[in-house]
Amino acid sequence: QEAARQQAAQQEAARQEAARLAQLQADQQRDLAQRQRAKQKAQRVERLRATGAQLNQEAARRDAAGALRRGWLFGRADPNADMV
């Protein structure tokens, strides 16, 4: 009976160790997945910022070019002396 009890205790200890290792491995996988998601999110945010900056630059160029080209000239009677 004592040998059976010791064997049962060893089996229980082995089961607990296996469960602990499985939990540790699951935690590591979960941490890795979280790090990957955070990295992907940071890359996405960086891409969006770069796109936004590019769009702002293009809009500024359009505004600057558009402001230089626009204007109406009403002949000699135009109030804008620079254009006349």
PDB file of N, CA, C and O in Angstrom, chain B, residues numbered from 101:
ATOM      1  N   GLN B 101       0.825  -1.196   0.000  1.00  0.00           N
ATOM      2  CA  GLN B 101       0.000   0.000   0.000  1.00  0.00           C
ATOM      3  C   GLN B 101       0.874   1.267   0.000  1.00  0.00           C
ATOM      4  O   GLN B 101       0.568   2.251  -0.673  1.00  0.00           O
ATOM      5  N   GLU B 102       1.958   1.212   0.767  1.00  0.00           N
ATOM      6  CA  GLU B 102       2.856   2.367   0.829  1.00  0.00           C
ATOM      7  C   GLU B 102       3.474   2.636  -0.536  1.00  0.00           C
ATOM      8  O   GLU B 102       3.586   3.792  -0.943  1.00  0.00           O
ATOM      9  N   ALA B 103       3.869   1.608  -1.238  1.00  0.00           N
ATOM     10  CA  ALA B 103       4.451   1.755  -2.576  1.00  0.00           C
ATOM     11  C   ALA B 103       3.414   2.343  -3.538  1.00  0.00           C
ATOM     12  O   ALA B 103       3.739   3.183  -4.377  1.00  0.00           O
ATOM     13  N   ALA B 104       2.175   1.894  -3.405  1.00  0.00           N
ATOM     14  CA  ALA B 104       1.100   2.410  -4.261  1.00  0.00           C
ATOM     15  C   ALA B 104       0.856   3.884  -3.972  1.00  0.00           C
ATOM     16  O   ALA B 104       0.640   4.677  -4.889  1.00  0.00           O
ATOM     17  N   ARG B 105       0.890   4.249  -2.680  1.00  0.00           N
ATOM     18  CA  ARG B 105       0.713   5.652  -2.302  1.00  0.00           C
ATOM     19  C   ARG B 105       1.845   6.516  -2.852  1.00  0.00           C
ATOM     20  O   ARG B 105       1.607   7.613  -3.358  1.00  0.00           O
ATOM     21  N   GLN B 106       3.075   6.019  -2.750  1.00  0.00           N
ATOM     22  CA  GLN B 106       4.216   6.773  -3.269  1.00  0.00           C
ATOM     23  C   GLN B 106       4.121   6.926  -4.789  1.00  0.00           C
ATOM     24  O   GLN B 106       4.418   7.986  -5.338  1.00  0.00           O
ATOM     25  N   GLN B 107       3.708   5.862  -5.447  1.00  0.00           N
ATOM     26  CA  GLN B 107       3.557   5.926  -6.895  1.00  0.00           C
ATOM     27  C   GLN B 107       2.449   6.919  -7.275  1.00  0.00           C
ATOM     28  O   GLN B 107       2.605   7.680  -8.231  1.00  0.00           O
ATOM     29  N   ALA B 108       1.365   6.916  -6.554  1.00  0.00           N
ATOM     30  CA  ALA B 108       0.267   7.851  -6.814  1.00  0.00           C
ATOM     31  C   ALA B 108       0.733   9.291  -6.571  1.00  0.00           C
ATOM     32  O   ALA B 108       0.381  10.196  -7.328  1.00  0.00           O
ATOM     33  N   ALA B 109       1.517   9.495  -5.524  1.00  0.00           N
ATOM     34  CA  ALA B 109       2.038  10.833  -5.227  1.00  0.00           C
ATOM     35  C   ALA B 109       2.987  11.292  -6.331  1.00  0.00           C
ATOM     36  O   ALA B 109       2.970  12.456  -6.732  1.00  0.00           O
ATOM     37  N   GLN B 110       3.819  10.363  -6.821  1.00  0.00           N
ATOM     38  CA  GLN B 110       4.723  10.708  -7.917  1.00  0.00           C
ATOM     39  C   GLN B 110       3.941  11.056  -9.186  1.00  0.00           C
ATOM     40  O   GLN B 110       4.287  12.001  -9.894  1.00  0.00           O
ATOM     41  N   GLN B 111       2.904  10.298  -9.463  1.00  0.00           N
ATOM     42  CA  GLN B 111       2.082  10.570 -10.641  1.00  0.00           C
ATOM     43  C   GLN B 111       1.384  11.924 -10.508  1.00  0.00           C
ATOM     44  O   GLN B 111       1.295  12.688 -11.469  1.00  0.00           O
ATOM     45  N   GLU B 112       0.899  12.201  -9.319  1.00  0.00           N
ATOM     46  CA  GLU B 112       0.238  13.497  -9.084  1.00  0.00           C
ATOM     47  C   GLU B 112       1.237  14.642  -9.240  1.00  0.00           C
ATOM     48  O   GLU B 112       0.915  15.676  -9.825  1.00  0.00           O
ATOM     49  N   ALA B 113       2.437  14.456  -8.722  1.00  0.00           N
ATOM     50  CA  ALA B 113       3.474  15.485  -8.859  1.00  0.00           C
ATOM     51  C   ALA B 113       3.838  15.678 -10.328  1.00  0.00           C
ATOM     52  O   ALA B 113       4.035  16.809 -10.773  1.00  0.00           O
ATOM     53  N   ALA B 114       3.927  14.596 -11.080  1.00  0.00           N
ATOM     54  CA  ALA B 114       4.242  14.676 -12.509  1.00  0.00           C
ATOM     55  C   ALA B 114       3.107  15.379 -13.253  1.00  0.00           C
ATOM     56  O   ALA B 114       3.362  16.185 -14.149  1.00  0.00           O
ATOM     57  N   ARG B 115       1.866  15.085 -12.894  1.00  0.00           N
ATOM     58  CA  ARG B 115       0.703  15.744 -13.515  1.00  0.00           C
ATOM     59  C   ARG B 115       0.714  17.231 -13.214  1.00  0.00           C
ATOM     60  O   ARG B 115       0.458  18.049 -14.098  1.00  0.00           O
ATOM     61  N   GLN B 116       1.008  17.584 -11.975  1.00  0.00           N
ATOM     62  CA  GLN B 116       1.055  19.000 -11.606  1.00  0.00           C
ATOM     63  C   GLN B 116       2.181  19.729 -12.338  1.00  0.00           C
ATOM     64  O   GLN B 116       2.009  20.865 -12.779  1.00  0.00           O
ATOM     65  N   GLU B 117       3.322  19.074 -12.464  1.00  0.00           N
ATOM     66  CA  GLU B 117       4.451  19.675 -13.183  1.00  0.00           C
ATOM     67  C   GLU B 117       4.108  19.869 -14.659  1.00  0.00           C
ATOM     68  O   GLU B 117       4.439  20.897 -15.249  1.00  0.00           O
ATOM     69  N   ALA B 118       3.440  18.872 -15.255  1.00  0.00           N
ATOM     70  CA  ALA B 118       3.035  18.978 -16.651  1.00  0.00           C
ATOM     71  C   ALA B 118       2.024  20.120 -16.830  1.00  0.00           C
ATOM     72  O   ALA B 118       2.093  20.869 -17.804  1.00  0.00           O
ATOM     73  N   ALA B 119       1.098  20.245 -15.893  1.00  0.00           N
ATOM     74  CA  ALA B 119       0.122  21.329 -15.958  1.00  0.00           C
ATOM     75  C   ALA B 119       0.801  22.681 -15.801  1.00  0.00           C
ATOM     76  O   ALA B 119       0.432  23.640 -16.479  1.00  0.00           O
ATOM     77  N   ARG B 120       1.783  22.769 -14.918  1.00  0.00           N
ATOM     78  CA  ARG B 120       2.514  24.022 -14.718  1.00  0.00           C
ATOM     79  C   ARG B 120       3.282  24.400 -15.986  1.00  0.00           C
ATOM     80  O   ARG B 120       3.288  25.561 -16.396  1.00  0.00           O
ATOM     81  N   LEU B 121       3.928  23.408 -16.599  1.00  0.00           N
ATOM     82  CA  LEU B 121       4.672  23.669 -17.828  1.00  0.00           C
ATOM     83  C   LEU B 121       3.733  24.085 -18.967  1.00  0.00           C
ATOM     84  O   LEU B 121       4.054  24.982 -19.747  1.00  0.00           O
ATOM     85  N   ALA B 122       2.590  23.436 -19.054  1.00  0.00           N
ATOM     86  CA  ALA B 122       1.617  23.793 -20.094  1.00  0.00           C
ATOM     87  C   ALA B 122       1.109  25.220 -19.880  1.00  0.00           C
ATOM     88  O   ALA B 122       0.953  25.975 -20.839  1.00  0.00           O
ATOM     89  N   GLN B 123       0.857  25.579 -18.645  1.00  0.00           N
ATOM     90  CA  GLN B 123       0.394  26.941 -18.336  1.00  0.00           C
ATOM     91  C   GLN B 123       1.475  27.964 -18.659  1.00  0.00           C
ATOM     92  O   GLN B 123       1.184  29.032 -19.197  1.00  0.00           O
ATOM     93  N   LEU B 124       2.711  27.640 -18.335  1.00  0.00           N
ATOM     94  CA  LEU B 124       3.840  28.525 -18.632  1.00  0.00           C
ATOM     95  C   LEU B 124       3.977  28.725 -20.138  1.00  0.00           C
ATOM     96  O   LEU B 124       4.189  29.843 -20.607  1.00  0.00           O
ATOM     97  N   GLN B 125       3.854  27.642 -20.883  1.00  0.00           N
ATOM     98  CA  GLN B 125       3.950  27.724 -22.335  1.00  0.00           C
ATOM     99  C   GLN B 125       2.788  28.551 -22.906  1.00  0.00           C
ATOM    100  O   GLN B 125       2.995  29.355 -23.815  1.00  0.00           O
ATOM    101  N   ALA B 126       1.588  28.365 -22.389  1.00  0.00           N
ATOM    102  CA  ALA B 126       0.429  29.144 -22.848  1.00  0.00           C
ATOM    103  C   ALA B 126       0.627  30.627 -22.536  1.00  0.00           C
ATOM    104  O   ALA B 126       0.283  31.486 -23.348  1.00  0.00           O
ATOM    105  N   ASP B 127       1.179  30.928 -21.361  1.00  0.00           N
ATOM    106  CA  ASP B 127       1.447  32.327 -21.001  1.00  0.00           C
ATOM    107  C   ASP B 127       2.472  32.942 -21.941  1.00  0.00           C
ATOM    108  O   ASP B 127       2.326  34.091 -22.358  1.00  0.00           O
ATOM    109  N   GLN B 128       3.498  32.190 -22.272  1.00  0.00           N
ATOM    110  CA  GLN B 128       4.525  32.692 -23.184  1.00  0.00           C
ATOM    111  C   GLN B 128       3.945  32.956 -24.568  1.00  0.00           C
ATOM    112  O   GLN B 128       4.264  33.968 -25.192  1.00  0.00           O
ATOM    113  N   GLN B 129       3.099  32.057 -25.048  1.00  0.00           N
ATOM    114  CA  GLN B 129       2.473  32.250 -26.357  1.00  0.00           C
ATOM    115  C   GLN B 129       1.559  33.463 -26.344  1.00  0.00           C
ATOM    116  O   GLN B 129       1.524  34.222 -27.312  1.00  0.00           O
ATOM    117  N   ARG B 130       0.821  33.654 -25.265  1.00  0.00           N
ATOM    118  CA  ARG B 130      -0.079  34.795 -25.143  1.00  0.00           C
ATOM    119  C   ARG B 130       0.728  36.105 -25.111  1.00  0.00           C
ATOM    120  O   ARG B 130       0.344  37.095 -25.733  1.00  0.00           O
ATOM    121  N   ASP B 131       1.842  36.093 -24.380  1.00  0.00           N
ATOM    122  CA  ASP B 131       2.699  37.283 -24.330  1.00  0.00           C
ATOM    123  C   ASP B 131       3.282  37.594 -25.701  1.00  0.00           C
ATOM    124  O   ASP B 131       3.343  38.755 -26.107  1.00  0.00           O
ATOM    125  N   LEU B 132       3.708  36.560 -26.410  1.00  0.00           N
ATOM    126  CA  LEU B 132       4.251  36.754 -27.754  1.00  0.00           C
ATOM    127  C   LEU B 132       3.193  37.331 -28.690  1.00  0.00           C
ATOM    128  O   LEU B 132       3.477  38.244 -29.465  1.00  0.00           O
ATOM    129  N   ALA B 133       1.986  36.804 -28.617  1.00  0.00           N
ATOM    130  CA  ALA B 133       0.894  37.306 -29.461  1.00  0.00           C
ATOM    131  C   ALA B 133       0.586  38.764 -29.126  1.00  0.00           C
ATOM    132  O   ALA B 133       0.342  39.563 -30.030  1.00  0.00           O
ATOM    133  N   GLN B 134       0.594  39.118 -27.851  1.00  0.00           N
ATOM    134  CA  GLN B 134       0.336  40.505 -27.456  1.00  0.00           C
ATOM    135  C   GLN B 134       1.433  41.430 -27.967  1.00  0.00           C
ATOM    136  O   GLN B 134       1.144  42.534 -28.430  1.00  0.00           O
ATOM    137  N   ARG B 135       2.679  40.997 -27.888  1.00  0.00           N
ATOM    138  CA  ARG B 135       3.788  41.815 -28.401  1.00  0.00           C
ATOM    139  C   ARG B 135       3.674  42.005 -29.909  1.00  0.00           C
ATOM    140  O   ARG B 135       3.932  43.094 -30.422  1.00  0.00           O
ATOM    141  N   GLN B 136       3.287  40.948 -30.617  1.00  0.00           N
ATOM    142  CA  GLN B 136       3.132  41.050 -32.060  1.00  0.00           C
ATOM    143  C   GLN B 136       2.000  42.012 -32.424  1.00  0.00           C
ATOM    144  O   GLN B 136       2.134  42.819 -33.343  1.00  0.00           O
ATOM    145  N   ARG B 137       0.883  41.920 -31.693  1.00  0.00           N
ATOM    146  CA  ARG B 137      -0.238  42.842 -31.955  1.00  0.00           C
ATOM    147  C   ARG B 137       0.168  44.278 -31.673  1.00  0.00           C
ATOM    148  O   ARG B 137      -0.188  45.183 -32.428  1.00  0.00           O
ATOM    149  N   ALA B 138       0.907  44.494 -30.595  1.00  0.00           N
ATOM    150  CA  ALA B 138       1.358  45.849 -30.264  1.00  0.00           C
ATOM    151  C   ALA B 138       2.315  46.370 -31.341  1.00  0.00           C
ATOM    152  O   ALA B 138       2.251  47.540 -31.716  1.00  0.00           O
ATOM    153  N   LYS B 139       3.188  45.511 -31.830  1.00  0.00           N
ATOM    154  CA  LYS B 139       4.123  45.918 -32.880  1.00  0.00           C
ATOM    155  C   LYS B 139       3.368  46.259 -34.161  1.00  0.00           C
ATOM    156  O   LYS B 139       3.677  47.254 -34.817  1.00  0.00           O
ATOM    157  N   GLN B 140       2.391  45.447 -34.518  1.00  0.00           N
ATOM    158  CA  GLN B 140       1.598  45.714 -35.718  1.00  0.00           C
ATOM    159  C   GLN B 140       0.812  47.011 -35.575  1.00  0.00           C
ATOM    160  O   GLN B 140       0.697  47.781 -36.528  1.00  0.00           O
ATOM    161  N   LYS B 141       0.277  47.248 -34.394  1.00  0.00           N
ATOM    162  CA  LYS B 141      -0.477  48.475 -34.162  1.00  0.00           C
ATOM    163  C   LYS B 141       0.438  49.698 -34.276  1.00  0.00           C
ATOM    164  O   LYS B 141       0.060  50.714 -34.859  1.00  0.00           O
ATOM    165  N   ALA B 142       1.637  49.589 -33.718  1.00  0.00           N
ATOM    166  CA  ALA B 142       2.593  50.701 -33.802  1.00  0.00           C
ATOM    167  C   ALA B 142       2.991  50.959 -35.250  1.00  0.00           C
ATOM    168  O   ALA B 142       3.115  52.110 -35.667  1.00  0.00           O
ATOM    169  N   GLN B 143       3.192  49.887 -36.020  1.00  0.00           N
ATOM    170  CA  GLN B 143       3.531  50.063 -37.431  1.00  0.00           C
ATOM    171  C   GLN B 143       2.379  50.711 -38.196  1.00  0.00           C
ATOM    172  O   GLN B 143       2.598  51.561 -39.060  1.00  0.00           O
ATOM    173  N   ARG B 144       1.168  50.308 -37.876  1.00  0.00           N
ATOM    174  CA  ARG B 144      -0.009  50.884 -38.548  1.00  0.00           C
ATOM    175  C   ARG B 144      -0.135  52.368 -38.221  1.00  0.00           C
ATOM    176  O   ARG B 144      -0.409  53.182 -39.103  1.00  0.00           O
ATOM    177  N   VAL B 145       0.064  52.715 -36.963  1.00  0.00           N
ATOM    178  CA  VAL B 145      -0.017  54.121 -36.554  1.00  0.00           C
ATOM    179  C   VAL B 145       1.060  54.927 -37.264  1.00  0.00           C
ATOM    180  O   VAL B 145       0.805  56.043 -37.717  1.00  0.00           O
ATOM    181  N   GLU B 146       2.257  54.371 -37.363  1.00  0.00           N
ATOM    182  CA  GLU B 146       3.355  55.064 -38.049  1.00  0.00           C
ATOM    183  C   GLU B 146       3.024  55.270 -39.523  1.00  0.00           C
ATOM    184  O   GLU B 146       3.273  56.343 -40.072  1.00  0.00           O
ATOM    185  N   ARG B 147       2.462  54.243 -40.168  1.00  0.00           N
ATOM    186  CA  ARG B 147       2.064  54.392 -41.570  1.00  0.00           C
ATOM    187  C   ARG B 147       1.000  55.463 -41.731  1.00  0.00           C
ATOM    188  O   ARG B 147       1.055  56.258 -42.669  1.00  0.00           O
ATOM    189  N   LEU B 148       0.034  55.490 -40.827  1.00  0.00           N
ATOM    190  CA  LEU B 148      -1.019  56.499 -40.899  1.00  0.00           C
ATOM    191  C   LEU B 148      -0.458  57.896 -40.698  1.00  0.00           C
ATOM    192  O   LEU B 148      -0.875  58.832 -41.381  1.00  0.00           O
ATOM    193  N   ARG B 149       0.481  58.053 -39.773  1.00  0.00           N
ATOM    194  CA  ARG B 149       1.105  59.364 -39.553  1.00  0.00           C
ATOM    195  C   ARG B 149       1.880  59.803 -40.794  1.00  0.00           C
ATOM    196  O   ARG B 149       1.816  60.965 -41.196  1.00  0.00           O
ATOM    197  N   ALA B 150       2.611  58.865 -41.394  1.00  0.00           N
ATOM    198  CA  ALA B 150       3.377  59.201 -42.598  1.00  0.00           C
ATOM    199  C   ALA B 150       2.442  59.596 -43.733  1.00  0.00           C
ATOM    200  O   ALA B 150       2.717  60.547 -44.464  1.00  0.00           O
ATOM    201  N   THR B 151       1.346  58.875 -43.881  1.00  0.00           N
ATOM    202  CA  THR B 151       0.365  59.206 -44.914  1.00  0.00           C
ATOM    203  C   THR B 151      -0.248  60.564 -44.648  1.00  0.00           C
ATOM    204  O   THR B 151      -0.407  61.364 -45.570  1.00  0.00           O
ATOM    205  N   GLY B 152      -0.595  60.835 -43.402  1.00  0.00           N
ATOM    206  CA  GLY B 152      -1.160  62.136 -43.039  1.00  0.00           C
ATOM    207  C   GLY B 152      -0.196  63.268 -43.318  1.00  0.00           C
ATOM    208  O   GLY B 152      -0.597  64.320 -43.816  1.00  0.00           O
ATOM    209  N   ALA B 153       1.082  63.060 -42.999  1.00  0.00           N
ATOM    210  CA  ALA B 153       2.085  64.096 -43.257  1.00  0.00           C
ATOM    211  C   ALA B 153       2.227  64.335 -44.758  1.00  0.00           C
ATOM    212  O   ALA B 153       2.339  65.477 -45.203  1.00  0.00           O
ATOM    213  N   GLN B 154       2.222  63.261 -45.526  1.00  0.00           N
ATOM    214  CA  GLN B 154       2.326  63.398 -46.980  1.00  0.00           C
ATOM    215  C   GLN B 154       1.115  64.146 -47.534  1.00  0.00           C
ATOM    216  O   GLN B 154       1.261  65.020 -48.388  1.00  0.00           O
ATOM    217  N   LEU B 155      -0.060  63.809 -47.058  1.00  0.00           N
ATOM    218  CA  LEU B 155      -1.275  64.496 -47.521  1.00  0.00           C
ATOM    219  C   LEU B 155      -1.246  65.966 -47.141  1.00  0.00           C
ATOM    220  O   LEU B 155      -1.672  66.817 -47.923  1.00  0.00           O
ATOM    221  N   ASN B 156      -0.748  66.276 -45.945  1.00  0.00           N
ATOM    222  CA  ASN B 156      -0.643  67.682 -45.526  1.00  0.00           C
ATOM    223  C   ASN B 156       0.325  68.444 -46.420  1.00  0.00           C
ATOM    224  O   ASN B 156       0.061  69.588 -46.789  1.00  0.00           O
ATOM    225  N   GLN B 157       1.447  67.812 -46.772  1.00  0.00           N
ATOM    226  CA  GLN B 157       2.422  68.458 -47.655  1.00  0.00           C
ATOM    227  C   GLN B 157       1.819  68.705 -49.039  1.00  0.00           C
ATOM    228  O   GLN B 157       1.997  69.776 -49.620  1.00  0.00           O
ATOM    229  N   GLU B 158       1.108  67.711 -49.556  1.00  0.00           N
ATOM    230  CA  GLU B 158       0.487  67.869 -50.870  1.00  0.00           C
ATOM    231  C   GLU B 158      -0.572  68.961 -50.844  1.00  0.00           C
ATOM    232  O   GLU B 158      -0.680  69.747 -51.785  1.00  0.00           O
ATOM    233  N   ALA B 159      -1.345  69.014 -49.782  1.00  0.00           N
ATOM    234  CA  ALA B 159      -2.376  70.049 -49.660  1.00  0.00           C
ATOM    235  C   ALA B 159      -1.732  71.427 -49.569  1.00  0.00           C
ATOM    236  O   ALA B 159      -2.237  72.384 -50.155  1.00  0.00           O
ATOM    237  N   ALA B 160      -0.632  71.536 -48.848  1.00  0.00           N
ATOM    238  CA  ALA B 160       0.054  72.822 -48.730  1.00  0.00           C
ATOM    239  C   ALA B 160       0.593  73.256 -50.092  1.00  0.00           C
ATOM    240  O   ALA B 160       0.515  74.433 -50.444  1.00  0.00           O
ATOM    241  N   ARG B 161       1.138  72.310 -50.857  1.00  0.00           N
ATOM    242  CA  ARG B 161       1.634  72.646 -52.194  1.00  0.00           C
ATOM    243  C   ARG B 161       0.495  73.091 -53.106  1.00  0.00           C
ATOM    244  O   ARG B 161       0.629  74.056 -53.858  1.00  0.00           O
ATOM    245  N   ARG B 162      -0.627  72.377 -53.032  1.00  0.00           N
ATOM    246  CA  ARG B 162      -1.793  72.750 -53.853  1.00  0.00           C
ATOM    247  C   ARG B 162      -2.296  74.133 -53.475  1.00  0.00           C
ATOM    248  O   ARG B 162      -2.608  74.948 -54.343  1.00  0.00           O
ATOM    249  N   ASP B 163      -2.372  74.393 -52.175  1.00  0.00           N
ATOM    250  CA  ASP B 163      -2.856  75.698 -51.718  1.00  0.00           C
ATOM    251  C   ASP B 163      -1.915  76.809 -52.163  1.00  0.00           C
ATOM    252  O   ASP B 163      -2.361  77.868 -52.603  1.00  0.00           O
ATOM    253  N   ALA B 164      -0.613  76.566 -52.047  1.00  0.00           N
ATOM    254  CA  ALA B 164       0.355  77.592 -52.441  1.00  0.00           C
ATOM    255  C   ALA B 164       0.290  77.837 -53.943  1.00  0.00           C
ATOM    256  O   ALA B 164       0.322  78.984 -54.389  1.00  0.00           O
ATOM    257  N   ALA B 165       0.200  76.774 -54.716  1.00  0.00           N
ATOM    258  CA  ALA B 165       0.142  76.921 -56.175  1.00  0.00           C
ATOM    259  C   ALA B 165      -1.187  77.526 -56.597  1.00  0.00           C
ATOM    260  O   ALA B 165      -1.236  78.354 -57.507  1.00  0.00           O
ATOM    261  N   GLY B 166      -2.258  77.117 -55.943  1.00  0.00           N
ATOM    262  CA  GLY B 166      -3.588  77.622 -56.285  1.00  0.00           C
ATOM    263  C   GLY B 166      -3.724  79.092 -55.965  1.00  0.00           C
ATOM    264  O   GLY B 166      -4.384  79.826 -56.701  1.00  0.00           O
ATOM    265  N   ALA B 167      -3.119  79.534 -54.890  1.00  0.00           N
ATOM    266  CA  ALA B 167      -3.228  80.936 -54.494  1.00  0.00           C
ATOM    267  C   ALA B 167      -2.499  81.825 -55.491  1.00  0.00           C
ATOM    268  O   ALA B 167      -2.899  82.967 -55.715  1.00  0.00           O
ATOM    269  N   LEU B 168      -1.447  81.313 -56.083  1.00  0.00           N
ATOM    270  CA  LEU B 168      -0.684  82.104 -57.037  1.00  0.00           C
ATOM    271  C   LEU B 168      -1.414  82.216 -58.381  1.00  0.00           C
ATOM    272  O   LEU B 168      -1.243  83.207 -59.091  1.00  0.00           O
ATOM    273  N   ARG B 169      -2.194  81.252 -58.726  1.00  0.00           N
ATOM    274  CA  ARG B 169      -2.833  81.246 -60.032  1.00  0.00           C
ATOM    275  C   ARG B 169      -4.201  81.920 -60.037  1.00  0.00           C
ATOM    276  O   ARG B 169      -4.655  82.396 -61.078  1.00  0.00           O
ATOM    277  N   ARG B 170      -4.842  81.962 -58.911  1.00  0.00           N
ATOM    278  CA  ARG B 170      -6.225  82.438 -58.899  1.00  0.00           C
ATOM    279  C   ARG B 170      -6.298  83.949 -58.830  1.00  0.00           C
ATOM    280  O   ARG B 170      -5.490  84.605 -58.173  1.00  0.00           O
ATOM    281  N   GLY B 171      -7.247  84.460 -59.496  1.00  0.00           N
ATOM    282  CA  GLY B 171      -7.484  85.893 -59.461  1.00  0.00           C
ATOM    283  C   GLY B 171      -8.228  86.324 -60.719  1.00  0.00           C
ATOM    284  O   GLY B 171      -8.068  85.731 -61.786  1.00  0.00           O
ATOM    285  N   TRP B 172      -9.013  87.330 -60.580  1.00  0.00           N
ATOM    286  CA  TRP B 172      -9.762  87.869 -61.714  1.00  0.00           C
ATOM    287  C   TRP B 172      -9.257  89.275 -62.000  1.00  0.00           C
ATOM    288  O   TRP B 172      -8.970  90.057 -61.093  1.00  0.00           O
ATOM    289  N   LEU B 173      -9.162  89.555 -63.229  1.00  0.00           N
ATOM    290  CA  LEU B 173      -8.726  90.887 -63.632  1.00  0.00           C
ATOM    291  C   LEU B 173      -9.870  91.521 -64.410  1.00  0.00           C
ATOM    292  O   LEU B 173     -10.315  90.993 -65.429  1.00  0.00           O
ATOM    293  N   PHE B 174     -10.337  92.657 -63.917  1.00  0.00           N
ATOM    294  CA  PHE B 174     -11.449  93.347 -64.563  1.00  0.00           C
ATOM    295  C   PHE B 174     -10.942  94.572 -65.331  1.00  0.00           C
ATOM    296  O   PHE B 174     -11.497  95.665 -65.224  1.00  0.00           O
ATOM    297  N   GLY B 175      -9.913  94.368 -66.079  1.00  0.00           N
ATOM    298  CA  GLY B 175      -9.386  95.448 -66.891  1.00  0.00           C
ATOM    299  C   GLY B 175      -8.745  96.530 -66.048  1.00  0.00           C
ATOM    300  O   GLY B 175      -8.265  96.266 -64.946  1.00  0.00           O
ATOM    301  N   ARG B 176      -8.737  97.724 -66.556  1.00  0.00           N
ATOM    302  CA  ARG B 176      -8.088  98.844 -65.872  1.00  0.00           C
ATOM    303  C   ARG B 176      -8.841  99.280 -64.632  1.00  0.00           C
ATOM    304  O   ARG B 176      -8.283  99.960 -63.771  1.00  0.00           O
ATOM    305  N   ALA B 177     -10.100  98.895 -64.533  1.00  0.00           N
ATOM    306  CA  ALA B 177     -10.913  99.313 -63.390  1.00  0.00           C
ATOM    307  C   ALA B 177     -10.772  98.376 -62.198  1.00  0.00           C
ATOM    308  O   ALA B 177     -11.445  98.574 -61.187  1.00  0.00           O
ATOM    309  N   ASP B 178      -9.915  97.360 -62.289  1.00  0.00           N
ATOM    310  CA  ASP B 178      -9.757  96.399 -61.219  1.00  0.00           C
ATOM    311  C   ASP B 178      -9.161  97.089 -59.986  1.00  0.00           C
ATOM    312  O   ASP B 178      -8.216  97.868 -60.112  1.00  0.00           O
ATOM    313  N   PRO B 179      -9.711  96.807 -58.787  1.00  0.00           N
ATOM    314  CA  PRO B 179      -9.200  97.436 -57.581  1.00  0.00           C
ATOM    315  C   PRO B 179      -7.809  96.913 -57.189  1.00  0.00           C
ATOM    316  O   PRO B 179      -7.121  97.563 -56.402  1.00  0.00           O
ATOM    317  N   ASN B 180      -7.383  95.769 -57.712  1.00  0.00           N
ATOM    318  CA  ASN B 180      -6.077  95.230 -57.367  1.00  0.00           C
ATOM    319  C   ASN B 180      -5.037  95.826 -58.305  1.00  0.00           C
ATOM    320  O   ASN B 180      -4.912  95.401 -59.454  1.00  0.00           O
ATOM    321  N   ALA B 181      -4.301  96.800 -57.821  1.00  0.00           N
ATOM    322  CA  ALA B 181      -3.345  97.512 -58.649  1.00  0.00           C
ATOM    323  C   ALA B 181      -2.179  96.616 -59.069  1.00  0.00           C
ATOM    324  O   ALA B 181      -1.589  96.831 -60.128  1.00  0.00           O
ATOM    325  N   ASP B 182      -1.841  95.624 -58.258  1.00  0.00           N
ATOM    326  CA  ASP B 182      -0.731  94.738 -58.607  1.00  0.00           C
ATOM    327  C   ASP B 182      -1.056  93.908 -59.858  1.00  0.00           C
ATOM    328  O   ASP B 182      -0.192  93.680 -60.704  1.00  0.00           O
ATOM    329  N   MET B 183      -2.287  93.471 -59.957  1.00  0.00           N
ATOM    330  CA  MET B 183      -2.665  92.688 -61.109  1.00  0.00           C
ATOM    331  C   MET B 183      -2.799  93.544 -62.349  1.00  0.00           C
ATOM    332  O   MET B 183      -2.479  93.094 -63.449  1.00  0.00           O
ATOM    333  N   VAL B 184      -3.267  94.766 -62.192  1.00  0.00           N
ATOM    334  CA  VAL B 184      -3.433  95.650 -63.348  1.00  0.00           C
ATOM    335  C   VAL B 184      -2.053  95.961 -63.881  1.00  0.00           C
ATOM    336  O   VAL B 184      -1.920  96.693 -64.862  1.00  0.00           O
TER     337      VAL B 184
END
